[in-house]
Amino acid sequence: MRFLISGVVVSCVMASSIAQAALVQSACVTVTAVVNVQAQGAVILALSPAIPGCTPNTTPGIEFAVGMNSVTAASLNSYLASGLSALTTGQRVMVIYDDSASNCYGIAIANAGFHGEC
């Protein structure tokens, strides 16, 4: 019985750690396209080099979506503006995103990097 309880506890701990979102910071990347999916409340940034495993709507990049990672309709405009600015100027960016789903929902974008490293 003691072994069974220990096994159940280990299984629960493993399951909860697997279900948690993993926030990851990218290296410096280039925005190659910006897709404004207004009807779905989302902005998708196509990135180069592509982030492995991140393919929102088959686009190699990340998605900022209302309701995901505290993104609101108001803050979505900021992500759109940052993405368009990086696209038009060629300035590389860094992003923080959740890699637990293929959409890689974004939480932050920094033109020129979070500390100017891009």
Secondary structure, 3 states (H helix, E strand, C coil): CHHHHHHHHHHHHHHHHHHCCCEEECCCEEEEEEEEEHHHCEEEEEEECCCCCCCHHHCCEEEEECCCCCCCHHHHHHHHHHHHHHHHHCCCEEEEEECCCCCCEEEEEEECCCCCCC
